Every structure is written in C-alpha cells, then in structure tokens.
Amino acid sequence: MKILVDENIPRMTVDHLRGVGHDVIDIRGTAGQGLPDPDLWILAIQEERMLITTDKGFTEHREDQHFAFARRRRPRKRSLHNG
C-alpha cells in the first residue's frame, strides 16, 4: 500500500509500516513538512497515497478512501503506534 504519513505520526509506526512492506513517505524532514492541511491532502491525492494523521483538520475527509485518522485524547507516541 502507498502511504503518506503526517509528521505527527511516530517514527516507530513509519518503520513498522515499511517493515511489513508498505511504500511509506514520511513528510517529516522533507520540503513538505509543515504544509497547510489542504496542500498535504492534495499531495496525498496526487501521489495516490493513503494519508495517516492525527490532525483534526482532516476530519472532513474521514469517509474518503485515501484517509486514515488516528485520534487519541492525549496522543503519545506509544499509544498512537499501538492503537
């Protein structure tokens, strides 16, 4: 699966996804880091990737096939990774 991971998703999750064979782009540390939500969404669509984020600004896309939203009251790396 082709995935775009927002900078708020733990690296351990990125490593795990890659380890099980997914094609993952981690936006962190790239020119795209800090992109406004609409631009990040456009990038995911252009790249035909599922976007994984904790950013509530994307909830309008929750029914879209290109979107996964990880929501926690107090997101911590371990709780986000372990689901």
C-alpha positions as CSV (number, residue, x, y, z in Angstrom):
1,M,0.0,0.0,0.0
2,K,1.2,3.5,-0.8
3,I,1.0,5.7,2.4
4,L,1.8,9.3,3.2
5,V,2.5,9.8,6.9
6,D,2.0,13.2,8.5
7,E,4.7,14.5,10.8
8,N,2.6,13.8,13.9
9,I,2.7,10.0,13.4
10,P,5.6,8.3,15.4
11,R,8.7,7.2,13.5
12,M,8.2,3.7,15.1
13,T,4.9,3.5,13.2
14,V,6.6,4.5,10.0
15,D,9.3,1.9,10.5
16,H,6.8,-0.7,11.2
17,L,4.7,0.1,8.1
18,R,7.8,-0.1,6.0
19,G,8.9,-3.3,7.7
20,V,5.7,-5.0,6.7
21,G,6.2,-3.9,3.1
22,H,4.3,-0.7,2.6
23,D,5.6,2.1,0.5
24,V,5.7,4.9,3.0
25,I,6.6,8.6,2.5
26,D,7.2,10.3,5.9
27,I,6.6,14.0,5.3
28,R,8.8,14.8,8.3
29,G,12.2,16.2,7.3
30,T,11.1,16.9,3.7
31,A,10.2,20.1,1.9
32,G,6.5,19.2,2.6
33,Q,6.9,19.3,6.4
34,G,4.6,21.9,7.8
35,L,2.4,22.1,4.7
36,P,-1.1,23.5,5.3
37,D,-3.7,20.7,5.5
38,P,-5.2,21.4,2.1
39,D,-1.8,21.2,0.4
40,L,-0.9,18.0,2.3
41,W,-4.3,16.5,1.2
42,I,-3.6,17.4,-2.4
43,L,-0.2,15.8,-2.2
44,A,-1.7,12.5,-0.9
45,I,-4.2,12.5,-3.7
46,Q,-1.6,13.3,-6.4
47,E,0.6,10.6,-5.1
48,E,-2.3,8.2,-4.8
49,R,-1.5,7.5,-1.2
50,M,-3.5,7.0,1.9
51,L,-2.8,9.8,4.4
52,I,-2.3,8.9,8.0
53,T,-2.5,11.8,10.5
54,T,-3.8,12.8,14.0
55,D,-4.6,16.3,12.7
56,K,-8.3,17.0,13.3
57,G,-8.3,19.4,10.4
58,F,-8.8,16.4,8.1
59,T,-11.9,15.0,9.6
60,E,-14.0,16.3,6.7
61,H,-12.2,13.6,4.6
62,R,-12.9,10.7,7.0
63,E,-15.1,8.9,4.5
64,D,-12.6,9.2,1.7
65,Q,-10.6,6.1,0.7
66,H,-7.3,8.0,0.9
67,F,-7.6,8.8,4.6
68,A,-6.9,7.3,8.0
69,F,-7.3,9.4,11.1
70,A,-5.7,8.3,14.4
71,R,-7.5,10.0,17.2
72,R,-6.5,10.0,20.8
73,R,-7.4,12.3,23.6
74,R,-3.7,12.8,24.6
75,P,-1.7,11.4,21.7
76,R,1.5,9.8,22.8
77,K,3.9,8.0,20.5
78,R,3.4,4.6,22.1
79,S,-0.4,4.9,22.3
80,L,-0.6,6.0,18.6
81,H,1.6,3.2,17.5
82,N,-0.1,0.5,19.5
83,G,-3.6,1.8,18.5
